[in-house]
Amino acid sequence: MSKAQDLFDAAPPPSKGYTAKDIEVLEGLEPVRRRPGMYIGGTDTAALHHLAAEILDNAMDEAVAGHAGRIEIELDDGDVLSVRDNGRGIPVDAHPKFKNKSALEVIMTTLHAGGKFGGKVYDTSGGLHGVGASVVNALSEWMEVEVARDRRGHKMRFERGKAVGKLKDMGAANRRGTVVAFKPDRQIFGDDVHFSPARLYRMAKSKAYLYRGVEIRWKCAPGLIDDCTPAEDTLKFPGGLTDFLAGEIEGKQTVTPRTFCGRTENRDGKGAVEWAVAWAPEADPFLYTYCNTIPTLQGGTHEQGLRNALTRALRAHGERASNRKTALVTPDDVMASACAILSIFIREPEFQGQTKDKLSSPEAQRLVENVVRDHFDHWLAESPQEADLLLDFVVDRAEERLKRKQEKEISRKAATRKLRLPGKLADCTRDAAEGTEIFLVEGDSAGGSAKQARDRAIQAVLPLRGKILNVASAAAGKLQQNQELSDLVQALGCGTGAKYRSEDLRYERVVVMTDADVDGAHIASLLLTFFYREMPKLIADGHLFLAMPPLYRLSHGPTTVYARDDKHRERLLKSAFKANAKVEVSRFKGLGEMMPAQLKDTTMKPGSRTLVRVEIADDARKETENLVERLMGKKPELRFQFIQENARFVKDVDV
C-alpha cells in the first residue's frame, strides 16, 4: 500500500458540518456588492470616482468611434451624477439570448455583456471587460437610463443593480443618444465619501484634451462648487495634448523653445499615437499616460516605448555629433526633468486588473517606440542647435547621477553615515533606511518623552523648536539661514529642491508628530508646506506620514481608552463604559505631558498607533497648489478671504 493511501485511510471521517448546502452561489451582480474592491479597487473616494469614470468612458467610446460629438456631465445635490451623449444610443431591442430582456437591461444587469468584445462596434474603446456599466449599477442606490434611438425615447430604472419594472417607451424623440444618471449607494461607500466637483471637472477636462473632436459640457449644482471649479463650462481643445501640456507648464522655462509634440492617425488598424514632451527644470517632472482615453496611472508598455524612443533618438544624435558622453545617458536621465503626456488608441488593449492602472499590451510598446522615434529623429534634425542644448542638458543629468553614485559608494566605504548630524537628533541604531522612521516633534519636552518611548533600533527623534519658517511666504535664501530647517534637511540627508536624491533619504518613514490641538495643527501645516515645496518627491514616493496622538484620556476602574478629538471622546463615552459610569476625562495639553509609556502605546508603537500617509492624487495637483498658495503664500488677503468664506463653519470647542 502506498504512503498516500496510508494517509487517506488514516484520515478522520468527513465533517458533517460542511456539506453542499454550505456552498454559496452568487448570482447576477451580487458578487460586485459583496466584493466591490475586486471591481473598483475599494470603497474610498478614489473608488467612488471610478464609477464616474466608467460611465464617462462609455460616452467617450461613442465619441472616439465617431458617433458622438458632445457629452454633458452634471453633478447635482445628493451625489447624483448624470452623463449624456449624442451617440447612437444603447440598443433597446430584445436580446437574442435573453428573449424577455432588452439589450439595455442585459448590459446593465449582467457582467461581461457589451459591444466591445468583437471589435465590430468599436474600433478602439476603453471598456473591454463588459463590466463597467453593470458594476456602477450594482453599486448605486438607483440608476436611470434614458435612450433616444430610431426617433423614439425609452427609459428604465434600476435599484441596487436590479431592474425596477420593464423598459418604458417614452414616445417620439427628436434626438439621439444615452443619458445615465445614478446615485452611489451609501450602504457600500458610507456617509463620508462624496463626489469631488474639482476632481470630476479635471476628469472631464482631461477627456476633452485627449480627444480633440469632442465637446464636453460641465455643470455643477451651485451649492457644491469651490474656488477651483466653475459652475458651468464648455471644454473643447483643438490643440489636444499640446494644449494640455501648455496648461501644465505655464510660466515655466524650458530647455528648448519648441515643444516636441505630434500625432498619428489610426492607419491599417495599428493604432493612433499622440504625444507632447517638454523639458522644464523649474517644474516638477511628470509623465501622464493614457490608453483609449483611460488614464494608466502606473504606466505600462506604452510608457516604456516612449522612454526608449526618446533615449535612442537622443543617443543617435549624440553619436552623429561625436559627443563621447552620450553613452552615459539612460532613460532615467532623459526623463529626469521631462514633462510629458502620451495618449494611444489601440484595439483590444490588455490592462492589469479591472481598474486599468497599467497597460500590458506588448504591441503598444512597439507602436509608440517606432512612431515617436521616427518623429523625434526629424525633430532633432530640424534644429541642431536646440538638439545640442537638449543633449548637453541630459548629459549633465547623467553626470550628476554618476557623481551621486560615486559619492554614495565613498560614503559607504568610509562609514560616514552618522557624521555631521544635528546634535539634538536622537538617531536610530539601524544603518539601512529600510524599516526605519524619524519622528519630527515640537519642542524639547515632547522630544524627551518621544526619545524615551521610541524603539531605539528603528526610530529616530528630532525635536524642532516652535513654529518653523513658512517656506511658501519666506524670501529667497531664508531657508538656508533657518536653523530648524537646516537641522531637518541635514537629518534626512536627501537634499532639497533640484538636488533632492531619493536614494539618500536616511529613513523609510518621516512622521510629523505634533500636539493634537490648534498650535500642533499649525506646526504640522508648516512642515507639510515645507515638504510640498522643497521635497515633493518625498511625498510622491509615500515616505511622509502624520501621527495621530490622542487628545483625551478616559478612565474608569480598570478600563482606560484614548480619544483623538471631541467626537471620538463622545463616542467612546457611550461605547467603552457602562451607562452612568463616572468616567475620569483628562485632556493632554501636549505630547510632553504624556508619560513615555502612554506616548509609545498610543502614537509610536507599530500595531497600536494610527499613521496617516500624506498623498497628492495626480488629478489634484493644481487644486493642491492653489490651496497652498492661498493659505500659506505671500498674499494675506487671500487668507483673509478664505476666513470670511468659511467662518460660518466654525463652532465653539472645549479648550
CORBELRA-V707714 format. One record per backbone hydrogen bond with DSSP energy under -1.0 kcal/mol. CO is the residue of the C=O (numbers start at 1). NH is the residue of the N-H. Records with the same first field share a line. If there is no record, write none. Layout:
BEGIN
CO->NH ; NH
END
This chain:
BEGIN
2->6
3->7
4->8
5->9
6->10
19->22
20->23
27->30
29->33
30->34
31->35
35->38
36->39 ; 40
37->41
44->48
45->49
46->50
49->53
50->54
51->55
52->56
53->57
54->58
55->59
56->60
57->61
58->62
59->63
60->64
61->65
62->67
63->66
69->215
70->86
71->217
72->84
73->219
74->82
75->221
80->76
81->182
82->74
83->180
84->72
93->103
98->101
101->95
102->106
103->107
104->108
105->109
106->110
130->113
131->135
132->136
133->137
134->138
135->139
137->140
139->185
140->160
142->183
143->158
144->181
145->156
146->179
147->154
148->177
149->152
151->173
152->149
153->170
154->147
155->168
156->145
157->164
158->143
159->162
162->159
168->155
171->153
177->148
178->85
179->146
180->83
181->144
182->81
183->141
185->188 ; 189
186->190
196->200
197->201
198->202
199->203
200->204
201->205
202->206
203->207
204->208
205->209
206->210
207->211
211->214
215->71
216->235
217->73
218->233
219->75
221->224
226->229
231->220
233->218
235->216
237->240
239->242
240->244
241->245
242->246
243->247
244->248
245->249
249->252
259->261
260->277
262->275
265->267
267->270
272->345
273->264
274->343
275->262
276->341
277->260
278->339
279->255
280->283
286->340
288->342
289->296
290->344
291->294
294->291
296->299
299->359
300->304
301->305
302->306
303->307
304->308
305->309
306->310
307->311
308->312
309->313
310->314
311->315
312->316
313->317
314->318
315->319
316->320
317->321
318->323
319->322
323->326
325->328
326->329
330->334
331->335
335->338
337->280
338->286
339->278
340->288
341->276
342->290
343->274
344->292
345->272
350->360
353->356
357->298
358->352
359->301
362->366
363->367
364->368
365->369
366->370
367->371
368->372
369->373
370->374
371->375
372->376
373->377
374->378
375->379
376->380
377->381
378->382
383->387
384->388
385->389
386->390
387->391
388->392
389->393
390->394
391->395
392->396
393->397
394->398
395->399
396->400
397->401
398->402
399->403
400->404
401->405
402->406
403->407
404->408
405->409
406->410
407->411
408->412
409->413
410->414
411->416
416->419
422->425
426->461
433->436 ; 508
436->509
437->460
438->511
439->462
440->513
441->464
443->447
444->448
445->449
446->450
447->451
448->452
449->453
450->454
455->458 ; 459
456->429
457->430
458->437
460->439
461->426
462->441
464->443
469->471
470->473 ; 474
475->478
482->486
483->487
484->488
485->489
486->490
487->491
488->492
489->493
492->506
494->501
496->499
497->500
501->504
502->505
509->438
510->545
511->440
512->547
515->517
517->521
518->522
519->523
520->524
521->525
522->526
523->527
524->528
525->529
526->530
527->531
528->532
529->533
530->534
531->535
534->497
535->538 ; 539
536->540
537->541
538->543
539->542
543->510
544->614
545->512
546->612
551->588
552->563
553->586
554->561
555->584
556->559
559->556
561->554
563->551 ; 552
565->569
566->570
567->571
568->572
569->573
570->574
571->575
572->576
578->581
581->583
584->555
586->553
590->593
591->594
595->599
596->600
597->601
598->602
599->603 ; 604
600->605
605->608 ; 609
610->548
612->546
617->620
620->624
621->625
622->626
623->627
624->628
625->629
626->630
627->631
628->632
629->633
635->638
636->640
637->641
638->642
639->643
640->644
641->645
642->646
643->647
646->649
647->650
END
